C-alpha cells in the first residue's frame, strides 16, 4: 500500500531547490504546503517517522546528513553530525525513524527528476510513465555553503 500525498514531504535548504521541488512534487500530486524549508521542523519529522522526507538538492541532503552549518536542532547535535541515514530507494511506505530519501542530483535537471520520480513512487507505487531510470543521487557534502539556509520560505500557498 502506498503513502498518501500528505505523508510525503520534500525538504529544501536553498531557494533554487524550492522552485525545483515545487514543480517536481506537483507531478506526484504533492501539495506546495508539503514542500518544507525549515530544518528543525524537518528534523522532527524524520526523527518521529511522521512522513517520508525527500531531500531535494545538494544543500538539503548535506544539511540533513552532516549539518555542517551547525543549525539548531532538537537534540542539540553539534555541527557536522546528525543521526540520519539514507532510506533505500524508492520507498512507498514510511522508512522508519531517522531515515530519509536523497534526491540530490548532479545538477538541477537530475534533482528535479529524482524528486519527481521518488515522490511519484511514494504515492503511486511506480515511477511516472516515460521517465526511464532513476538517476544516481549525489553524496552529501561536508561544508556549509553560502546559499544554504535553515529556513527557506515559499510564497506559493
C-alpha positions as CSV (number, residue, x, y, z in Angstrom):
1,X,0.0,0.0,0.0
2,X,1.4,3.4,-1.0
3,X,1.6,6.6,1.1
4,X,-0.9,9.4,0.7
5,X,0.4,12.6,-0.8
6,X,0.1,14.2,2.7
7,X,2.5,11.7,4.1
8,X,5.3,12.8,1.8
9,X,7.4,15.9,2.5
10,X,10.1,17.4,0.3
11,X,12.8,19.3,2.2
12,X,14.8,22.2,0.7
13,X,17.7,24.2,2.0
14,X,18.0,26.8,-0.7
15,X,15.7,29.0,-2.8
16,X,16.6,27.4,-6.1
17,X,15.8,23.9,-4.9
18,X,12.5,25.3,-3.6
19,X,11.5,26.1,-7.1
20,X,12.7,22.7,-8.4
21,X,10.9,20.9,-5.6
22,X,7.6,22.7,-6.2
23,X,7.4,21.6,-9.9
24,X,8.7,18.1,-9.4
25,X,6.5,17.3,-6.4
26,X,3.4,18.6,-8.3
27,X,3.8,15.7,-10.7
28,X,3.1,13.3,-7.8
29,X,0.2,15.4,-6.6
30,X,2.0,16.7,-3.5
31,X,0.7,20.0,-2.3
32,X,3.0,23.0,-2.1
33,X,2.4,23.0,1.7
34,X,4.4,19.8,1.9
35,X,7.5,21.4,0.4
36,X,9.3,22.3,3.7
37,X,12.2,24.7,4.0
38,X,12.6,24.6,7.8
39,X,15.5,22.5,9.1
40,X,14.3,22.0,12.6
41,X,10.8,21.0,11.6
42,X,12.2,18.5,9.1
43,X,14.5,17.1,11.7
44,X,11.4,16.4,13.9
45,X,9.5,14.8,11.1
46,X,12.4,12.4,10.3
47,X,13.1,11.6,13.9
48,X,9.4,10.8,14.6
49,X,8.9,8.9,11.3
50,X,5.9,11.3,10.7
51,X,6.3,11.4,7.0
52,X,8.6,10.2,4.2
53,X,11.1,13.1,3.7
54,X,12.8,13.6,0.4
55,X,15.8,15.9,0.4
56,X,15.7,17.9,-2.8
57,X,19.1,19.0,-3.9
58,X,22.6,19.0,-2.6
59,X,22.2,21.7,0.1
60,X,19.2,19.8,1.7
61,X,21.0,16.5,1.6
62,X,24.2,18.0,3.1
63,X,22.1,19.7,5.8
64,X,20.3,16.5,6.8
65,X,23.3,14.2,6.6
66,X,26.0,16.4,8.2
67,X,24.5,19.7,9.3
68,X,27.9,21.4,8.6
69,X,26.3,24.9,9.3
70,X,25.6,23.9,12.9
71,X,21.9,24.8,12.7
72,X,19.8,24.5,15.8
73,X,18.2,21.1,16.2
74,X,16.0,19.4,18.7
75,X,18.7,17.2,20.3
76,X,21.5,19.9,20.3
77,X,23.7,17.9,18.0
78,X,26.9,19.7,17.1
79,X,27.9,20.9,13.6
80,X,29.0,18.0,11.4
81,X,26.7,15.5,13.0
82,X,23.1,14.2,12.6
83,X,21.5,10.8,13.5
84,X,20.1,10.4,9.9
85,X,20.8,7.9,7.2
86,X,19.6,7.3,3.7
87,X,16.5,5.1,3.3
88,X,16.6,2.6,0.5
89,X,15.1,4.0,-2.7
90,X,12.4,4.0,-3.8
91,X,10.0,4.0,-0.8
92,X,6.2,3.7,-0.8
93,X,6.0,3.3,3.0
94,X,7.4,5.3,5.9
95,X,11.1,4.3,6.2
96,X,11.4,4.4,9.9
97,X,12.8,6.9,12.3
98,X,16.0,8.7,11.2
99,X,15.8,7.8,7.6
100,X,15.1,10.0,4.5
101,X,15.5,9.8,0.8
102,X,18.3,11.5,-1.0
103,X,17.1,13.4,-4.2
104,X,20.3,15.4,-4.7
105,X,21.0,15.1,-8.3
106,X,24.1,16.1,-10.3
107,X,22.5,19.4,-11.4
108,X,19.0,20.9,-11.5
109,X,17.6,18.5,-14.1
110,X,18.8,15.4,-12.2
111,X,17.5,16.8,-8.9
112,X,14.1,17.6,-10.5
113,X,13.9,14.1,-12.0
114,X,14.9,12.4,-8.7
115,X,12.3,14.4,-6.7
116,X,9.6,13.7,-9.2
117,X,10.3,10.0,-9.5
118,X,10.7,9.4,-5.8
119,X,7.7,11.4,-4.8
120,X,5.6,9.8,-7.5
121,X,6.7,6.3,-6.5
122,X,5.8,7.0,-2.8
123,X,2.3,8.0,-3.7
124,X,1.5,5.7,-6.8
125,X,3.8,2.7,-6.3
126,X,5.5,3.1,-9.6
127,X,7.6,5.7,-11.5
128,X,5.8,8.1,-13.8
129,X,5.4,6.9,-17.4
130,X,8.2,7.8,-19.7
131,X,10.7,8.9,-17.0
132,X,13.1,6.0,-17.6
133,X,15.5,5.0,-14.9
134,X,16.2,6.8,-11.6
135,X,19.3,9.0,-11.7
136,X,22.1,8.2,-9.2
137,X,21.9,10.7,-6.3
138,X,24.9,12.7,-5.3
139,X,26.7,12.2,-1.9
140,X,26.2,14.7,0.8
141,X,28.8,17.5,1.1
142,X,30.6,18.3,4.3
143,X,30.9,22.1,4.1
144,X,28.3,24.9,4.8
145,X,27.7,26.7,1.6
146,X,26.7,30.3,1.5
147,X,23.4,29.5,-0.4
148,X,22.2,27.1,2.3
149,X,19.5,28.3,4.7
150,X,17.9,26.7,7.7
151,X,14.6,28.4,6.8
152,X,13.7,28.7,3.2
153,X,10.3,30.3,2.7
154,X,7.8,29.8,-0.2
155,X,5.3,32.4,-1.2
156,X,3.3,29.9,-3.1
157,X,0.4,29.0,-0.8
